[in-house]
Amino acid sequence: MKKTSLQNRQTSRRKFWLFIFIGAVIAFFFLMAIFKPRAIQNLKSGGMSFIGPILQWKKNVDHWYSQRINLFKEKEEIYNENLELKQQILELQAKAEISSILQEENKSLRALLGRKDDKEFILAAILYRSPEIFCDTLIVDAGSKNGVEPGMRVTAFGNILLGYVTSVSGNTSEIKLISSAGEETNVVFANSNIPATAIGRGGENFEINLPRSLYVNIGEHITTLDTEPLLIGVVEKIQYHTTDPFQKIFFRFPLNIQQLRYVLIIK
């Protein structure tokens, strides 16, 4: 009981001195306001001198953050513009690969056979690219509702043969690239007029086996073997051994399909 009474007295004393302290502070500011208004103004000025740097720091942080947001937006816009420019470059490169000689030859053949000069295309965006290196396939967003049928040829920009439609649903189609491993395509070397069979090696690569007695050039165009030739690639490498009567010609598509966004399907 004595211990509890002592604790109560100590608590009462602390409350008493706390009230005295608060009252003294209030009285001090009251008297200063009456007799020393300038002192109050100095206290306000002192408070502003303390708060001022904090406000300035906040302003600097807001400015820094705003600059970073604007920089991020500018980078995003530049990235999107680069994608568009890459697509345009791909198209220009593809058009440049078709030589004027081939174009004139196509026109002459079509004129002789009474064929129309223009092809009809179905535009389709690429939705999916197969990650398997030996099985080159694409999924596009055009299907039977758009007039796509199995067997239709698929091109890049209308003049580079990529593959054939293998299966069709209402809104999508699957395309097998002619570069798929083991896929065979009848081709011809544009300059030397040598017919051959291009064999897909996967990963957009091709290989042709020819007798060493037949001469082809690095950089020579390779097109489909038909009356309306489409470009397939350009000779990049020729390999042979002195004891082997055959030579291997290696080439690939004349564009990076990973950067291609859409295809044209020939109706």
C-alpha positions as CSV (number, residue, x, y, z in Angstrom):
1,M,0.0,0.0,0.0
2,K,2.8,2.4,0.9
3,K,4.6,1.6,-2.4
4,T,1.4,2.4,-4.4
5,S,0.8,5.6,-2.5
6,L,4.4,6.7,-3.2
7,Q,3.9,6.0,-7.0
8,N,0.7,8.1,-7.0
9,R,2.5,11.0,-5.4
10,Q,5.3,10.8,-8.0
11,T,2.8,10.7,-10.8
12,S,1.0,13.7,-9.4
13,R,4.2,15.7,-9.1
14,R,5.2,15.0,-12.7
15,K,1.8,16.1,-13.9
16,F,2.1,19.3,-11.8
17,W,5.5,20.3,-13.2
18,L,4.3,19.5,-16.8
19,F,1.3,21.8,-16.3
20,I,3.7,24.5,-14.9
21,F,6.0,24.1,-17.9
22,I,3.2,24.3,-20.5
23,G,1.7,27.3,-18.7
24,A,5.1,29.0,-18.7
25,V,5.6,28.5,-22.4
26,I,2.1,29.9,-23.2
27,A,2.7,32.9,-20.9
28,F,6.1,33.5,-22.6
29,F,4.7,33.7,-26.1
30,F,1.7,35.8,-24.9
31,L,4.0,38.3,-23.3
32,M,6.3,38.3,-26.3
33,A,3.4,39.0,-28.6
34,I,2.4,42.0,-26.4
35,F,5.8,43.5,-25.6
36,K,8.1,42.1,-28.3
37,P,6.2,41.5,-31.6
38,R,9.5,41.8,-33.5
39,A,10.8,38.7,-31.6
40,I,7.8,36.7,-32.7
41,Q,8.6,37.8,-36.3
42,N,12.2,36.6,-35.8
43,L,10.9,33.2,-34.6
44,K,8.8,32.9,-37.8
45,S,11.8,33.9,-39.9
46,G,13.9,31.3,-38.1
47,G,11.2,28.7,-38.8
48,M,11.2,29.6,-42.5
49,S,15.0,29.4,-42.7
50,F,14.6,25.9,-41.4
51,I,11.7,24.9,-43.6
52,G,13.0,26.7,-46.7
53,P,15.8,24.2,-47.6
54,I,13.3,21.3,-47.1
55,L,10.9,22.9,-49.6
56,Q,13.7,23.6,-52.0
57,W,14.9,20.0,-51.8
58,K,11.4,18.8,-52.5
59,K,11.2,21.1,-55.5
60,N,14.5,19.7,-56.8
61,V,13.3,16.1,-56.4
62,D,10.1,16.9,-58.2
63,H,12.0,18.5,-61.0
64,W,14.4,15.5,-61.3
65,Y,11.5,13.0,-61.3
66,S,9.7,15.0,-64.0
67,Q,12.9,15.0,-66.2
68,R,13.3,11.3,-65.8
69,I,9.6,10.6,-66.8
70,N,10.0,12.8,-69.8
71,L,13.3,11.1,-70.7
72,F,11.6,7.7,-70.4
73,K,8.7,8.8,-72.7
74,E,11.2,10.1,-75.3
75,K,13.1,6.8,-75.2
76,E,9.9,4.9,-75.7
77,E,8.9,7.1,-78.7
78,I,12.4,6.7,-80.2
79,Y,12.2,2.9,-79.8
80,N,8.8,2.8,-81.6
81,E,10.2,5.0,-84.4
82,N,13.2,2.6,-84.7
83,L,10.8,-0.3,-85.1
84,E,9.0,1.5,-87.9
85,L,12.3,2.5,-89.6
86,K,13.6,-1.1,-89.4
87,Q,10.5,-2.4,-91.1
88,Q,10.8,0.2,-93.8
89,I,14.5,-0.7,-94.3
90,L,13.6,-4.4,-94.6
91,E,11.1,-3.6,-97.3
92,L,13.6,-1.4,-99.2
93,Q,16.3,-4.1,-99.0
94,A,13.9,-6.7,-100.2
95,K,12.9,-4.6,-103.2
96,A,16.6,-3.8,-103.9
97,E,17.4,-7.5,-104.0
98,I,15.1,-8.0,-107.0
99,S,17.3,-7.0,-109.9
100,S,16.0,-5.1,-112.9
101,I,16.9,-8.0,-115.2
102,L,14.6,-10.3,-113.3
103,Q,11.8,-7.8,-113.3
104,E,12.1,-7.4,-117.1
105,E,12.2,-11.1,-117.6
106,N,9.0,-11.6,-115.5
107,K,7.2,-8.9,-117.5
108,S,8.2,-10.5,-120.8
109,L,7.2,-14.0,-119.7
110,R,3.8,-12.8,-118.5
111,A,3.2,-10.8,-121.7
112,L,4.0,-13.9,-123.8
113,L,1.6,-16.0,-121.8
114,G,-1.1,-13.4,-121.5
115,R,-0.9,-13.3,-117.7
116,K,-1.8,-10.4,-115.5
117,D,1.0,-8.3,-114.1
118,D,-0.5,-7.8,-110.7
119,K,-1.0,-10.5,-108.0
120,E,-3.7,-10.4,-105.4
121,F,-2.5,-10.6,-101.8
122,I,-4.0,-11.2,-98.4
123,L,-2.2,-9.1,-95.7
124,A,-1.6,-10.9,-92.4
125,A,0.3,-10.0,-89.2
126,I,2.7,-12.4,-87.6
127,L,1.4,-13.6,-84.3
128,Y,3.9,-16.3,-83.4
129,R,7.3,-17.6,-84.5
130,S,8.4,-21.1,-83.7
131,P,11.4,-21.2,-81.3
132,E,12.5,-24.5,-82.7
133,I,15.5,-24.0,-85.0
134,F,14.8,-27.0,-87.3
135,C,11.1,-26.3,-87.6
136,D,10.5,-22.9,-89.1
137,T,6.8,-22.0,-88.7
138,L,4.7,-18.9,-88.4
139,I,1.2,-18.2,-87.1
140,V,-0.6,-15.3,-88.7
141,D,-3.9,-13.5,-88.0
142,A,-5.6,-14.3,-91.3
143,G,-7.7,-17.5,-91.9
144,S,-10.5,-19.0,-93.9
145,K,-12.7,-15.9,-93.1
146,N,-10.1,-13.8,-95.0
147,G,-9.9,-16.2,-98.0
148,V,-6.8,-18.1,-96.9
149,E,-6.5,-21.7,-98.1
150,P,-3.9,-24.5,-97.5
151,G,-1.2,-24.5,-100.1
152,M,-1.2,-20.7,-100.8
153,R,2.3,-19.2,-101.1
154,V,3.4,-16.8,-98.4
155,T,5.8,-13.9,-99.2
156,A,7.6,-11.0,-97.6
157,F,6.7,-7.7,-99.4
158,G,5.2,-9.7,-102.3
159,N,8.5,-10.7,-103.9
160,I,10.4,-13.0,-101.4
161,L,9.0,-16.5,-101.0
162,L,8.8,-17.5,-97.3
163,G,6.7,-20.6,-97.3
164,Y,3.3,-22.2,-97.7
165,V,0.1,-22.3,-95.8
166,T,-0.2,-25.7,-94.1
167,S,-3.4,-25.4,-92.0
168,V,-6.2,-22.8,-91.6
169,S,-8.8,-22.0,-89.0
170,G,-11.3,-19.2,-89.1
171,N,-9.1,-16.4,-88.0
172,T,-5.5,-17.8,-88.1
173,S,-3.2,-19.8,-90.4
174,E,-0.1,-21.8,-89.9
175,I,2.8,-21.3,-92.3
176,K,5.7,-23.6,-92.9
177,L,8.8,-21.8,-94.1
178,I,10.7,-23.4,-97.0
179,S,13.8,-23.1,-94.8
180,S,12.4,-25.9,-92.5
181,A,14.8,-28.8,-92.1
182,G,14.5,-31.2,-95.0
183,E,12.1,-29.0,-97.0
184,E,12.9,-29.1,-100.7
185,T,12.3,-26.2,-103.1
186,N,13.0,-26.1,-106.9
187,V,15.1,-23.0,-107.6
188,V,17.3,-21.4,-110.2
189,F,20.5,-19.3,-110.1
190,A,19.4,-16.0,-111.7
191,N,22.7,-15.2,-113.5
192,S,23.9,-18.6,-114.6
193,N,20.4,-20.1,-115.1
194,I,21.4,-23.3,-113.3
195,P,18.4,-25.2,-111.9
196,A,18.8,-26.9,-108.6
197,T,17.0,-28.1,-105.4
198,A,17.4,-26.0,-102.3
199,I,17.2,-28.0,-99.1
200,G,16.1,-26.2,-95.8
201,R,18.5,-26.5,-92.9
202,G,16.4,-24.8,-90.3
203,G,16.9,-21.4,-88.8
204,E,16.1,-19.6,-92.1
205,N,19.1,-21.3,-93.8
206,F,19.4,-23.3,-97.0
207,E,21.9,-25.6,-98.8
208,I,22.3,-26.6,-102.4
209,N,24.5,-29.5,-103.7
210,L,25.9,-29.0,-107.2
211,P,28.5,-30.7,-109.3
212,R,31.8,-28.8,-109.1
213,S,31.8,-28.4,-112.9
214,L,28.9,-25.9,-112.6
215,Y,30.1,-22.4,-111.7
216,V,28.1,-20.0,-109.5
217,N,29.1,-16.7,-107.9
218,I,29.0,-15.4,-104.4
219,G,26.2,-12.8,-104.3
220,E,24.2,-14.5,-107.0
221,H,20.4,-14.3,-106.6
222,I,18.5,-17.5,-106.2
223,T,14.8,-17.5,-107.2
224,T,11.9,-20.0,-107.5
225,L,11.9,-22.1,-110.7
226,D,8.6,-21.0,-112.3
227,T,7.1,-18.5,-114.7
228,E,6.7,-15.9,-112.0
229,P,9.9,-16.2,-110.0
230,L,10.1,-15.1,-106.4
231,L,13.4,-14.3,-104.7
232,I,14.6,-16.8,-102.0
233,G,18.1,-15.7,-101.2
234,V,21.6,-14.7,-102.2
235,V,24.6,-17.0,-102.3
236,E,26.7,-16.4,-99.2
237,K,29.2,-19.3,-99.1
238,I,30.5,-22.0,-101.4
239,Q,32.3,-25.0,-99.9
240,Y,34.0,-28.1,-101.4
241,H,36.9,-30.5,-101.0
242,T,39.4,-31.4,-103.6
243,T,38.4,-35.0,-103.5
244,D,34.7,-34.3,-103.7
245,P,33.1,-33.9,-107.1
246,F,30.3,-31.9,-105.6
247,Q,30.1,-28.4,-104.0
248,K,27.8,-27.0,-101.3
249,I,26.2,-23.6,-101.7
250,F,24.9,-22.0,-98.6
251,F,22.4,-19.1,-98.4
252,R,19.6,-17.7,-96.3
253,F,16.6,-15.5,-96.6
254,P,17.6,-12.0,-97.7
255,L,16.0,-10.5,-94.6
256,N,15.7,-11.1,-90.9
257,I,12.3,-12.8,-90.3
258,Q,12.6,-12.0,-86.6
259,Q,12.1,-8.3,-87.5
260,L,9.3,-9.0,-90.0
261,R,5.9,-7.9,-88.7
262,Y,3.5,-9.0,-91.5
263,V,3.4,-11.2,-94.6
264,L,1.5,-11.2,-97.9
265,I,-0.3,-14.4,-98.9
266,I,-0.7,-14.9,-102.7
267,K,-4.3,-15.7,-103.5
